[in-house]
Amino acid sequence: MKTYIDLHIHSTASDGTFSPTEIVNKALKLTEKDSPVVIALTDHDTVAGIDEFQKAAAKHKDRLTAISGLEISTDYHGVEIHVLGYNIDIHNKELLDKPDKPGETIARPHIAKLLMKKKYVSSVQEAFDKYLAEGRCCYVERIMPTPEEAIHLIKNSGGIPVLAHLMLYKKLDSSQKEALVRELKNAGLIGIETYYNTYTPVEQEYVAGLAKQWGLIETGGTDFHGQNKPHISLFTGQGEMEVPQKVLENLKY
């Protein structure tokens, strides 16, 4: 029987449009009856949705496994790099002391929607183009930890640190990407996101090769955001993605 897997999902606790409960219900609705389902909530820089997520999932524990996670935005020599954390202790003091962790994250999409509601703009894209994109008048640069600091936070909370969507970091060439993986492996990185909704077969093979070279576990997810990224669906991304069951073999949850 097929296992449905999506290990990269965002809710209304950060910049998604579905609540944690709605994500659980949607995951069950999209999958075949009685098929096992494994999903991870990985909101940006917050664990505010995890309690609700786990409570909703507990009602369906006969077929659904919910993994507590998050996605930490970090600064790698001026390039924003994301580190996923799985199976984290959301009550870990050091994790909660990090900025943005205790409450929901107010992200730029939230501000864009408010600007739409107030009729300053007609669309989210217009809000970014006019006000919120880098270089525009309302853009505020965030103070972010380094990837090494994020890895420490995740491991200290009992979690598994995983480098997210390596091929999205267009400012890094291939040698810089490989240097990043090497540096983070030395800092304690455990895994790398090999399956991702925009990856071509060549990109997926490249990331899988790095995982093998550096002894990293492979994970995968769609980066689902609901209506904020309506072209991305749970489990299948833009239509053809599938996270294989083998990713669960080394992911302790």
Beta strands, then each sheet from edge to edge (+ up, - down):
strand 1: 4-9
strand 2: 37-41
strand 3: 64-76
strand 4: 79-86
strand 5: 160-163
strand 6: 191-196
strand 7: 217-221
sheet 1: 1+ 2+ 3+ 4- 5+ 6+ 7+
end
